[in-house]
Amino acid sequence: MPENKVFPWVEKYGGATDPVKHLRSFMDAMAVYSSDELVWCRVFSLSLKDEALDWFHSLPPRTIDNFATLRHLFSQQYASNWSRGLTYTTLVRMKQGREESLKGFINRFNRTTRQVRNADQRLIVSALTTALRPGPFVDYLYEEEPQSMDELQTQVGRVHPN
């Protein structure tokens, strides 16, 4: 370990959550700490706890020759815990509730949208337009056709300032 350096804080992984998120956090912290991936291999166990730490210590000696190998073995071991993220289909299936306000639904829709990876803005706007209850605002959206969620948010603000 490099002298006079404190190991960077990384939330310890126990084996029950997304391993990819843990690897990202670990790698981000270690990039500041050291560029030597052999150091990364040596200190990786410090970022583990419980079942994950037991798994790490059960690896046969000399199994890990570089960080890519460690990353592969770790990802493979905990692959069933990967967060798959949401898809565009999730957005298409959303519907505004009968008693749900426009702003309330758009907030819920936006929270969901942030979990969809690489979603095209025009597809998101289209999904939102079809998810809303019929009414004057939807008619307005079909006339104005916003090209992005920013444009749509601006239109919502004009129609419903509060």
N, C-alpha and C positions, 0 to 999 in steps of 0.2 A: 504494500500500500504506500502511496506517496506520503512522505513525511509532512507533519503539521496540517494535514487535511482531515476534516471531519466528514464522515460518510454522509452523503446527502439523504435527506429524509424522503422516504418513499413509503406509502402505506403498505403494510405487509399483506401479502397474498396468502389466503388460506386454502384455496382450491374450489371455492364455491361461486366465484364471479368470473367475469370475462378475462381470460388470460391475455388477450391482445391489448386490452387497456392497461393491464399491469405492466406488460412488456414496454409499451410506449412510455409510461411514467418512469419506469426504471431507466430506459435508454435516454430519455430526456435529462434525467437527473445525472446520470453517469457521464453524459457528453460534457457537462460542465466540470465534473470531477476529474475525469481522466479520459484520454483518447485511446488508451491501451485496452483493447478488448479482452486480453488475458486477465487484467485487473477486474473487468466486468464479470468474467466467469468466476473468479475467486470470491467476489463479494455478493454475487447474486443470491446466495442462500440467506444473506442478511435481510433480504426483502421478502422472505417467506416465513410462514408460520404453519402450525398444525399439520394437516394432511399434506400440504404442498412441501413443507420442510421435510417431512418423513419421506416423501417421494424423492426429493433431491438427494437425500442421504442414502437412499436405497440403490442409486445408480452404481453400476459396477465401476471400479477404479479405471481411470483412463478413458472413460466413455466420452468425456467432453474435451475436444481438442481445440475448439474455438467457440466464439459466441454464437455463430450461425448454427452450429450443432446444438448448443444449449437451447437456443430460441426454438429450433425445430422440435426437439424432444419435449420441451415445456408446452408448446402449442399443441402438439399431438396428444399429450397426456390429458390436457384440459379442454380439448376441442369441443366437447359436449356443452361447455359453458359459454361458448362464443356468443356475443350479442350479434344477432343477424341484422339488426336494424329493421326499420320498417320499409315498406315498398310503396310505390305509387298506387298499387291496388288498395292499400290501407286508406289512402286519401279518397279514392273513388268510392269506397264503401261508406264513408262518413256521411251523415245526414244531420241537418239542423233539427234539434228537438222541437216538438210542438210549442213548448213554453219557453224555449231558449231564445234569449235576445240575440240580435245580430252581432253585437260586439262580443257577447259571451261566446257565441259559436266561433267567430273569427279568431278569438284568443285561443280556444281549444284547437282549432284547425292549425293555427300557427305553431302551437307547441308540438303537435303531431308532425307537421311539415319539417321541423328542425331535426327530426329523427330519421327522415328519409334521405338517403345518400344520393348525391348527384341528380337531384330532381330538376327537371327543366321548368323554368318559371312559367312559361305559357301553359304547360300541362297542369301545374299547380293551380293556376288561375282558373283553368277550365274545370278542374275537379271541384274547386270551391264553388264556382257558379252553379254546377249541377247539384251540389250538396245543400244549397240554400232552399228554404221554403219559397214557393212561388209568391211573387208580389212585385210592387213597384221598383224596389231596389234591384231585383234580378232583371226586370225589364230594362232598367237603366244600364246595367252591366252589359247586356246583349247589344245595346245601342252604342255604348262607349268602348267596349272591348279593351279592358286594360291589358297591357303586355307583360306586366310584372306584378308581384305582390306589393311592391312599393306604390305603384300607381293605384292598385286596388285599395290599399290602406288610405290613400289620399282621398279617393272617392267615398269611402266609408266615412271619413272624417267630415266631408262636405255634407253628406246626407244625415249623419248622426253625430253631431259635434261633441256630444257627451259620451 
